[in-house]
Amino acid sequence: MASSSILVLMLSMLVVASAGNFYQDFDITWGDGRAKILNNGQLLTLSLDKASGSGFQSRNEYLFGKIDMQLKLVPGNSAGTVTSYYLSSQGSAHDEIDFEFLGNLSGDPYILHTNVFSQGKGNREQQFYLWFDPTADFHTYSILWNPQLIIFSVDGTPIREFKNLESRGVAYPKNQPMRIYSSLWNADDWATRGGLVKTDWSQAPFTASYRNFNANACVWSSGSSSCSKNSSSTTSNAWLYQELDSSGQEKLKWVQKNYMIYNYCTDTKRFPQGLPPECTATNNS
């Protein structure tokens, strides 16, 4: 018993030691030098110019986790640009949990776009304005993903909850391990006012910054999960069973009342045959 406790302690120390080091946790995957890891692995920047954007991905795959990342978004006239930060598996029937930040003209608010894919099916968009300027400083964007639900949070405030409603025939991402991905790219065919506002390349290069990555998560490796053993007995894995308490529910309602600007669950024109089943289960109201 003592040796297993020491092992758990050592593992938790290893997690803390590796948290936030981009050299250890991520690979730059594209961009021909436009993505940079700086400050001894404590800072990562992505850049976009007319020739190319850039991106990175996590070395680890995860099957459930509490993922935190601090981002500072492209300042000034960022119209046409998209900064994406998401979890995804591979293949046509992939699962995915998305944050996308849609750039805008100087002085206009960023749009935070969220989506959940399960078994290759998405179309579950919710969009929000933020209650601060996301370009002025770093803010924490979090995904809590456990067998019961997915919670999107900003600076610890929940903005969206997607529950496991397999009992109602709604596929839920729970079997496919996912990596963390992020990219900064040009999407001026749709990103800003439906593509009406194009990217102003005289403002390039556009740069987004990342720091303080932390994954309290189940690492998937060689067909097994790091949480398979003793996961229920360690307080560090409390997130595996976490749900929104009454305070969290109140914060969620506050955000959705004051800052939500699109909700697929109220878009009856888009779903004339009837809203998706999760929408009628007070899951996304």
C-alpha positions in Angstrom: 0.0 0.0 0.0 2.8 2.4 0.9 4.7 1.7 -2.3 1.6 2.4 -4.4 1.0 5.7 -2.5 4.6 6.7 -3.3 4.1 5.8 -6.9 0.9 7.9 -7.1 2.8 10.8 -5.5 5.7 10.4 -7.9 3.3 10.4 -10.9 1.6 13.5 -9.6 4.9 15.2 -9.2 5.8 14.2 -12.8 2.6 15.7 -14.1 3.3 19.0 -12.3 6.8 19.1 -13.6 5.7 18.7 -17.2 2.7 21.0 -17.0 3.2 24.1 -19.1 6.3 23.0 -20.9 5.6 23.2 -24.6 8.9 21.4 -25.6 7.8 18.3 -23.6 4.1 18.4 -24.4 3.7 19.5 -28.0 5.0 19.3 -31.5 4.8 22.1 -34.0 3.2 20.4 -37.0 3.1 23.1 -39.7 3.9 26.6 -40.6 7.6 26.7 -41.8 8.9 28.5 -38.7 5.8 30.6 -38.1 5.2 28.7 -34.8 7.7 29.3 -32.1 8.4 27.9 -28.6 10.0 30.6 -26.4 11.0 31.3 -22.8 12.4 27.8 -22.1 9.2 26.1 -23.2 6.8 28.4 -21.2 5.4 30.3 -24.2 4.2 29.3 -27.6 3.3 31.6 -30.4 1.5 30.9 -33.7 1.7 33.4 -36.6 -0.2 33.8 -39.9 0.8 35.7 -43.0 -0.4 35.7 -46.5 1.7 32.6 -47.4 0.7 30.3 -44.4 -0.7 29.9 -41.0 0.8 27.6 -38.4 -0.2 24.9 -35.8 0.8 22.4 -33.1 -0.5 19.3 -31.5 0.0 17.4 -28.3 2.3 14.5 -28.1 -0.1 12.6 -25.8 -3.5 11.3 -26.6 -6.2 11.6 -23.9 -9.4 9.7 -23.1 -11.1 12.1 -20.7 -9.5 15.0 -19.0 -9.5 18.5 -17.6 -7.5 20.5 -20.2 -6.5 24.1 -19.4 -4.7 26.6 -21.7 -4.1 30.3 -21.5 -4.5 32.2 -24.8 -3.9 35.8 -25.8 -5.6 36.3 -29.2 -4.6 38.3 -32.3 -5.0 42.0 -31.4 -6.2 44.8 -33.6 -7.9 44.1 -36.9 -8.0 40.3 -36.9 -10.9 40.0 -39.4 -10.7 36.8 -41.4 -8.5 35.0 -39.0 -9.4 32.0 -36.9 -7.5 30.7 -33.9 -8.7 27.2 -33.1 -8.0 25.2 -30.0 -9.6 21.8 -29.8 -9.5 18.1 -29.0 -9.9 15.6 -31.8 -9.6 12.0 -32.7 -8.8 10.9 -36.3 -10.9 9.4 -39.1 -14.2 10.1 -40.7 -16.2 9.1 -37.6 -14.0 11.3 -35.4 -14.9 12.9 -32.1 -14.0 16.5 -31.5 -14.5 19.3 -28.9 -13.9 22.8 -30.3 -13.0 26.2 -29.2 -12.6 28.6 -32.2 -12.0 32.3 -32.0 -13.3 34.2 -35.0 -11.4 37.4 -35.6 -13.1 40.8 -36.2 -12.5 44.4 -37.1 -10.8 46.5 -34.5 -13.2 47.5 -31.8 -15.7 44.8 -32.6 -15.9 41.8 -30.2 -14.3 38.5 -30.9 -16.8 35.6 -31.4 -16.1 32.4 -29.4 -17.4 29.5 -31.5 -17.9 26.1 -29.8 -18.9 22.7 -31.3 -19.0 19.1 -30.3 -18.6 16.2 -32.7 -19.4 12.6 -31.9 -18.9 9.7 -34.4 -18.2 12.3 -37.2 -21.4 14.3 -36.6 -21.2 17.9 -35.5 -23.6 20.7 -36.3 -23.8 21.6 -32.6 -22.6 25.2 -32.7 -23.0 27.7 -29.9 -21.4 31.1 -30.2 -20.6 33.7 -27.5 -19.2 37.2 -27.1 -16.7 37.5 -24.2 -17.0 39.8 -21.2 -13.5 41.1 -21.6 -11.0 41.9 -24.4 -9.3 38.5 -25.2 -6.4 40.3 -27.0 -5.3 42.5 -24.0 -4.1 39.7 -21.8 -4.0 35.9 -21.3 -7.2 34.1 -20.3 -7.8 30.5 -19.4 -9.9 28.3 -21.7 -10.8 24.9 -20.3 -12.4 21.7 -21.5 -13.7 19.3 -18.9 -14.5 16.0 -20.6 -15.6 13.0 -18.5 -18.0 10.1 -19.1 -21.0 12.1 -18.0 -20.5 15.5 -19.6 -18.4 18.1 -21.4 -18.0 21.6 -19.9 -16.5 24.5 -21.7 -15.2 27.2 -19.3 -13.5 30.6 -19.6 -11.5 31.7 -16.6 -13.3 29.1 -14.6 -16.8 30.3 -15.6 -18.8 27.6 -17.4 -20.2 28.8 -20.7 -21.5 25.5 -22.2 -22.5 22.0 -21.0 -23.0 19.0 -23.2 -24.3 16.0 -21.3 -24.0 12.3 -22.2 -27.5 11.5 -23.5 -26.8 8.1 -25.1 -30.0 7.0 -23.4 -31.8 9.2 -25.9 -29.9 8.0 -28.9 -27.3 10.9 -28.9 -23.8 9.7 -29.6 -21.3 10.8 -27.0 -17.5 11.0 -27.4 -16.2 8.4 -25.0 -14.3 5.7 -26.9 -11.8 7.5 -29.1 -8.7 9.1 -27.6 -8.1 12.6 -28.7 -5.1 14.9 -29.1 -5.0 18.6 -28.4 -4.6 20.7 -31.6 -4.3 24.4 -32.2 -3.9 26.5 -35.3 -4.0 30.0 -36.6 -5.3 30.2 -40.2 -7.0 32.4 -42.7 -10.8 31.7 -43.1 -12.0 35.0 -44.6 -14.5 33.1 -46.8 -16.7 32.7 -43.6 -15.1 33.8 -40.4 -16.1 37.4 -40.1 -19.7 38.4 -40.9 -20.1 35.3 -43.0 -17.2 36.2 -45.2 -18.1 39.7 -46.0 -15.0 41.1 -44.2 -11.8 39.9 -45.7 -8.3 39.6 -44.1 -6.3 42.8 -44.3 -2.8 41.4 -45.1 -1.2 44.8 -44.4 -1.8 43.9 -40.8 0.2 40.7 -41.0 1.8 38.8 -39.4 -1.0 38.0 -37.1 0.1 36.3 -33.8 -1.7 34.4 -31.0 0.1 33.4 -27.8 -0.2 30.4 -25.5 1.0 29.6 -22.0 0.3 27.7 -18.8 -1.0 24.5 -20.4 -2.1 21.9 -17.9 -3.7 18.5 -18.5 -5.2 16.7 -15.5 -6.1 13.8 -17.8 -6.1 10.1 -18.6 -3.2 9.6 -21.1 -4.0 6.9 -23.7 -1.0 4.8 -24.7 -0.6 1.4 -26.3 -4.3 0.7 -26.0 -4.7 1.5 -22.3 -5.5 4.5 -20.1 -3.3 5.9 -17.3 -6.5 6.2 -15.3 -7.5 2.5 -15.5 -6.0 1.7 -12.1 -6.9 3.4 -8.8 -8.6 6.2 -10.6 -11.5 6.4 -8.2 -9.3 6.4 -5.2 -7.2 9.6 -5.9 -8.6 13.0 -5.3 -6.5 14.3 -8.3 -9.0 12.5 -10.5 -12.1 14.1 -9.0 -12.8 15.7 -12.4 -13.7 12.3 -13.7 -17.0 12.5 -11.7 -17.4 16.3 -11.7 -20.7 17.9 -12.6 -21.9 21.5 -12.4 -23.0 22.4 -8.9 -25.8 25.0 -8.3 -23.3 27.8 -8.4 -21.9 26.6 -11.7 -25.4 26.3 -13.1 -26.1 29.9 -12.2 -22.9 31.1 -13.8 -23.7 29.0 -16.9 -27.2 30.7 -17.1 -25.7 34.1 -16.7 -23.3 33.6 -19.6 -25.9 32.1 -21.8 -28.4 34.9 -21.1 -26.0 37.7 -21.5 -23.3 36.6 -24.0 -24.6 33.8 -26.2 -25.3 35.0 -29.7 -26.1 31.7 -31.5 -27.5 28.4 -30.2 -28.2 25.6 -32.7 -30.8 24.3 -30.2 -33.0 27.3 -30.9 -32.5 27.4 -34.7 -35.8 26.0 -35.9 -35.2 27.2 -39.5 -32.1 25.1 -39.6 -33.9 22.0 -38.3 -37.4 22.2 -39.8 -37.9 18.5 -39.1 -37.4 19.1 -35.4 -34.5 20.1 -33.1 -31.9 17.5 -32.3 -32.9 15.2 -29.4 -30.3 16.7 -27.0 -31.9 20.1 -27.4 -35.2 19.0 -25.8 -33.5 17.5 -22.8 -32.6 20.9 -21.3 -29.0 20.0 -22.3 -28.2 23.1 -24.3 -30.8 25.6 -23.2 
